[in-house]
Amino acid sequence: MTIVNLLIKNDDTYNTPVQGVVVALYNLSSVFISQSTTDSSGQVSFSLTDPQYRVYVYKIGYSIVQPWLLNVDLTKISVTFSLIGHVRTLPETLDPDLIRVSGSMVDYSGKPRKNLTLQFYREPQVNIGDLIVEDVPVTSTSNEAGYFEFDLYRKMRFCDAYLTERPLYDIRTPDRASIELSHLIFPIPVNLEIDPTTITIPLSGGSIDVPYVATFSDYSTDREFKSHWAQIKIDVDDSEHLSVGIAKNYLTITPLSVGTTIMSFHREFLCDFIWLKAPEFVSPTLTINVV
């Protein structure tokens, strides 16, 4: 049994602890395990006996990418993880067709980018029920603290004129009530799920397909292993025993020789992109036996 401490924090300058967040644990079969509420230090603790759980958090006004895959090292007495989300100024919109986008921008000196304008463009004609969505950009301007908060329609794709000089493409609004601004306009991998994590392949059996779910910070799961800003890279301790191909929603593993390969994953940023205090990337380690 391992004691797992979860620290729930805000994405402000000081990563302020967030009190009163309900934290629920489920196993990988979506069976409820336990639930608790963060204290004044933003912490909850659980005594756990399995290596993996899904973590869900809830508090009005608090946004975070979820579910979060919790990997527990059962060889340790206790471990501590930090989950950083975003506390909004306004509550979520009550309109089921809209998503509330919120977040802050600063310059390289750490000062707020006040009166900064973002414009979201969508070209195709869109109807929402009996409403005709006019083909004009959605414009939002930050306040004196560099803070944005605005609504967009869900399940749409946009491009964004950022600082009127740098276009951001393939922005996808998820079917959710809220999202943090940076998670939306800079989608990066945050979670990779593969089950089972131990795989045995007969050498004579040919290739097999192993399903995966790669979740990005904008909640999209159909980008395979890569967005414009970051990608998932595969690490193997011995590539002589197999080869790996990446397709949409599955890995193709081809056995080459008898032996065991340990496969792990890491996130790599692209285009000289730097994200300080980026959302954590959580992924499993695979053990693949070719027999």
C-alpha positions as CSV (number, residue, x, y, z in Angstrom):
1,M,0.0,0.0,0.0
2,T,1.3,3.5,-0.9
3,I,0.1,6.8,0.5
4,V,-0.5,9.2,-2.4
5,N,-0.7,12.9,-1.7
6,L,-2.3,15.1,-4.4
7,L,-1.7,18.9,-4.3
8,I,-4.3,20.9,-6.3
9,K,-3.0,24.4,-7.3
10,N,-3.9,27.4,-9.4
11,D,-1.9,28.5,-12.4
12,D,-1.2,32.0,-11.0
13,T,2.2,33.4,-10.3
14,Y,2.5,31.7,-7.0
15,N,0.7,28.4,-7.8
16,T,-1.7,29.1,-4.9
17,P,-3.2,26.0,-3.3
18,V,-6.9,25.5,-4.1
19,Q,-9.1,24.6,-1.1
20,G,-12.5,22.8,-1.4
21,V,-11.7,20.8,-4.6
22,V,-13.5,17.4,-4.7
23,V,-11.0,14.7,-5.9
24,A,-12.4,11.4,-7.0
25,L,-10.5,8.2,-8.0
26,Y,-11.6,5.5,-10.4
27,N,-9.8,2.4,-11.6
28,L,-9.2,1.9,-15.3
29,S,-12.5,0.0,-15.6
30,S,-14.3,3.2,-14.5
31,V,-15.2,1.8,-11.1
32,F,-15.4,4.4,-8.3
33,I,-12.7,3.8,-5.6
34,S,-12.6,6.8,-3.3
35,Q,-13.2,10.6,-2.9
36,S,-12.0,13.4,-0.8
37,T,-11.9,17.2,-0.6
38,T,-8.7,19.4,-0.5
39,D,-7.8,21.1,2.7
40,S,-6.5,24.7,3.2
41,S,-3.1,23.6,1.7
42,G,-4.8,22.2,-1.4
43,Q,-4.0,18.6,-0.4
44,V,-5.8,15.3,-0.4
45,S,-4.3,11.9,0.5
46,F,-5.3,8.3,-0.4
47,S,-4.0,4.9,0.6
48,L,-3.8,3.0,-2.7
49,T,-3.0,-0.6,-3.7
50,D,-3.1,-0.6,-7.5
51,P,-0.6,0.9,-10.0
52,Q,-3.0,3.1,-12.0
53,Y,-6.1,5.2,-11.4
54,R,-8.0,7.9,-13.2
55,V,-8.4,11.1,-11.2
56,Y,-11.3,13.6,-11.6
57,V,-11.5,16.9,-9.8
58,Y,-14.4,19.3,-9.4
59,K,-14.9,22.8,-8.0
60,I,-17.1,25.6,-9.5
61,G,-14.7,28.0,-11.3
62,Y,-11.8,25.5,-11.4
63,S,-10.6,24.1,-14.8
64,I,-8.1,21.4,-15.3
65,V,-7.4,18.8,-18.0
66,Q,-9.0,15.5,-16.9
67,P,-9.2,12.7,-16.3
68,W,-5.6,12.6,-15.1
69,L,-3.9,9.2,-15.2
70,L,-2.3,8.5,-11.8
71,N,0.7,6.1,-11.9
72,V,1.5,4.8,-8.4
73,D,4.9,3.4,-7.5
74,L,3.9,0.7,-5.1
75,T,7.5,0.2,-4.0
76,K,7.4,3.5,-2.1
77,I,5.7,4.3,1.2
78,S,4.4,7.6,0.0
79,V,4.5,9.8,-3.2
80,T,3.3,13.4,-3.9
81,F,1.9,14.8,-7.1
82,S,0.9,18.3,-8.1
83,L,-2.1,19.1,-10.3
84,I,-2.1,22.6,-11.7
85,G,-5.4,24.1,-13.0
86,H,-7.0,27.4,-13.5
87,V,-9.4,29.4,-11.3
88,R,-11.8,31.5,-13.4
89,T,-13.1,35.0,-12.5
90,L,-16.6,34.2,-13.8
91,P,-18.7,31.0,-13.4
92,E,-19.2,28.6,-16.4
93,T,-21.7,29.7,-19.0
94,L,-25.1,28.0,-18.6
95,D,-25.5,27.7,-22.4
96,P,-24.8,24.1,-23.3
97,D,-23.5,25.2,-26.8
98,L,-20.8,27.5,-25.4
99,I,-17.5,26.9,-23.7
100,R,-15.9,29.5,-21.4
101,V,-12.3,30.3,-22.3
102,S,-10.1,32.0,-19.7
103,G,-6.5,32.7,-18.8
104,S,-3.7,35.2,-18.6
105,M,-0.8,36.4,-20.7
106,V,2.5,38.0,-19.5
107,D,5.6,39.2,-21.3
108,Y,9.2,37.9,-20.8
109,S,9.6,40.2,-17.8
110,G,6.6,38.6,-16.1
111,K,4.4,41.7,-16.5
112,P,0.8,41.3,-17.6
113,R,0.0,41.9,-21.3
114,K,-2.8,44.3,-20.7
115,N,-5.1,45.4,-23.5
116,L,-3.9,42.6,-25.8
117,T,-6.3,41.5,-28.5
118,L,-7.1,38.0,-29.7
119,Q,-9.2,37.3,-32.7
120,F,-10.6,33.9,-33.6
121,Y,-11.6,33.2,-37.2
122,R,-13.8,30.6,-38.7
123,E,-14.5,30.6,-42.4
124,P,-17.2,28.0,-43.2
125,Q,-20.9,28.8,-42.6
126,V,-22.2,27.4,-39.4
127,N,-25.8,27.0,-38.1
128,I,-26.6,26.2,-34.4
129,G,-30.2,25.0,-34.4
130,D,-32.2,27.9,-35.8
131,L,-29.3,30.4,-35.3
132,I,-27.1,31.5,-38.2
133,V,-23.6,32.1,-36.9
134,E,-22.2,35.2,-38.6
135,D,-18.9,34.9,-40.3
136,V,-17.0,37.5,-38.3
137,P,-14.1,37.0,-35.9
138,V,-14.6,36.6,-32.2
139,T,-12.5,39.3,-30.5
140,S,-11.4,39.5,-26.9
141,T,-9.1,42.0,-25.1
142,S,-7.2,41.3,-21.9
143,N,-7.8,43.5,-18.9
144,E,-5.2,45.4,-16.8
145,A,-4.0,42.2,-15.3
146,G,-3.5,40.5,-18.7
147,Y,-6.6,38.3,-18.1
148,F,-9.0,37.0,-20.8
149,E,-12.4,35.5,-20.3
150,F,-14.8,34.9,-23.2
151,D,-17.1,32.3,-24.8
152,L,-16.9,30.3,-28.0
153,Y,-19.1,27.7,-29.6
154,R,-18.2,24.2,-28.8
155,K,-17.0,21.5,-31.2
156,M,-15.6,24.0,-33.8
157,R,-12.2,24.7,-35.4
158,F,-10.7,28.2,-35.5
159,C,-7.5,29.9,-36.4
160,D,-6.3,32.8,-34.2
161,A,-4.6,36.1,-35.0
162,Y,-2.3,36.3,-32.0
163,L,-0.8,39.8,-31.5
164,T,-2.0,40.4,-35.1
165,E,1.2,39.0,-36.4
166,R,1.4,35.2,-35.5
167,P,-1.3,32.9,-36.8
168,L,-2.3,29.9,-34.7
169,Y,-4.1,27.2,-36.6
170,D,-6.2,24.1,-35.8
171,I,-7.7,25.5,-32.6
172,R,-10.5,23.1,-31.6
173,T,-13.1,23.9,-28.9
174,P,-14.0,20.8,-27.0
175,D,-17.5,19.8,-25.9
176,R,-17.0,21.1,-22.3
177,A,-18.1,23.9,-20.2
178,S,-14.7,25.6,-19.8
179,I,-11.0,25.4,-20.8
180,E,-7.9,27.3,-19.9
181,L,-6.7,29.7,-22.7
182,S,-3.2,28.3,-23.1
183,H,-4.5,24.7,-23.2
184,L,-6.8,25.7,-26.1
185,I,-4.5,27.7,-28.3
186,F,-1.3,25.7,-27.7
187,P,-2.5,22.0,-27.6
188,I,0.2,19.7,-26.3
189,P,0.0,16.0,-25.2
190,V,-0.9,15.5,-21.6
191,N,-2.0,11.9,-21.2
192,L,-1.3,8.6,-23.0
193,E,-3.3,5.5,-22.1
194,I,-2.4,2.0,-23.2
195,D,-3.9,-1.1,-21.8
196,P,-2.6,-3.7,-21.1
197,T,1.0,-2.6,-20.3
198,T,2.5,-6.1,-20.6
199,I,2.2,-7.6,-24.0
200,T,3.3,-11.0,-25.3
201,I,3.7,-11.5,-29.1
202,P,4.6,-14.8,-30.8
203,L,7.5,-14.3,-33.3
204,S,5.6,-16.3,-35.9
205,G,2.3,-14.4,-35.4
206,G,3.1,-11.3,-37.4
207,S,2.2,-7.7,-36.4
208,I,-0.4,-6.7,-33.8
209,D,-2.3,-3.5,-33.2
210,V,-2.2,-2.0,-29.7
211,P,-5.0,0.6,-29.0
212,Y,-4.0,3.9,-27.4
213,V,-5.7,7.1,-26.4
214,A,-3.5,10.2,-26.6
215,T,-5.2,13.2,-25.0
216,F,-4.0,16.7,-25.6
217,S,-4.5,19.8,-23.5
218,D,-7.5,20.9,-25.5
219,Y,-9.1,17.5,-24.8
220,S,-8.7,16.3,-28.4
221,T,-7.9,12.6,-28.9
222,D,-7.6,12.4,-32.7
223,R,-4.2,14.1,-33.3
224,E,-2.4,10.8,-33.1
225,F,1.0,11.6,-31.4
226,K,1.6,15.1,-32.7
227,S,0.3,18.7,-32.8
228,H,2.0,21.8,-34.2
229,W,3.5,22.5,-30.7
230,A,4.6,19.1,-29.3
231,Q,4.7,15.4,-30.0
232,I,4.9,12.1,-28.2
233,K,8.2,10.3,-28.7
234,I,8.8,6.6,-28.1
235,D,11.8,5.3,-26.2
236,V,12.9,1.6,-26.4
237,D,15.7,0.0,-24.5
238,D,16.3,-2.5,-27.3
239,S,15.0,-2.1,-30.8
240,E,16.4,-5.4,-32.2
241,H,13.3,-7.4,-31.1
242,L,10.6,-5.3,-32.7
243,S,9.6,-2.3,-34.8
244,V,6.8,0.2,-34.0
245,G,4.5,2.1,-36.3
246,I,2.1,4.9,-35.2
247,A,-1.4,5.1,-36.7
248,K,-4.6,6.8,-35.6
249,N,-5.7,5.2,-32.3
250,Y,-3.3,2.3,-32.3
251,L,0.4,1.3,-32.4
252,T,1.5,-1.4,-34.8
253,I,4.1,-3.7,-33.3
254,T,6.0,-6.1,-35.5
255,P,8.1,-8.8,-33.8
256,L,11.7,-9.2,-35.2
257,S,13.4,-11.5,-32.8
258,V,12.9,-13.3,-29.5
259,G,13.4,-11.1,-26.4
260,T,12.0,-8.4,-24.1
261,T,11.7,-4.7,-24.9
262,I,10.8,-2.0,-22.4
263,M,9.0,0.9,-24.1
264,S,8.4,4.3,-22.6
265,F,7.2,7.7,-23.8
266,H,8.1,11.3,-23.4
267,R,6.8,14.7,-24.7
268,E,9.0,16.8,-27.0
269,F,8.2,20.4,-27.8
270,L,8.5,21.6,-31.4
271,C,9.1,24.9,-33.3
272,D,11.3,26.2,-30.5
273,F,8.2,26.3,-28.3
274,I,8.8,26.8,-24.6
275,W,6.2,26.3,-21.9
276,L,7.2,27.0,-18.4
277,K,5.2,25.0,-15.8
278,A,3.5,23.1,-18.6
279,P,0.7,20.5,-17.8
280,E,2.4,17.3,-16.8
281,F,2.6,14.5,-19.4
282,V,1.5,11.2,-18.0
283,S,2.2,7.9,-19.8
284,P,2.7,4.2,-19.1
285,T,5.7,2.0,-19.5
286,L,5.2,-1.1,-21.7
287,T,6.9,-4.5,-21.4
288,I,6.7,-6.3,-24.7
289,N,7.8,-10.0,-24.8
290,V,8.5,-11.6,-28.2
291,V,8.4,-15.4,-27.7
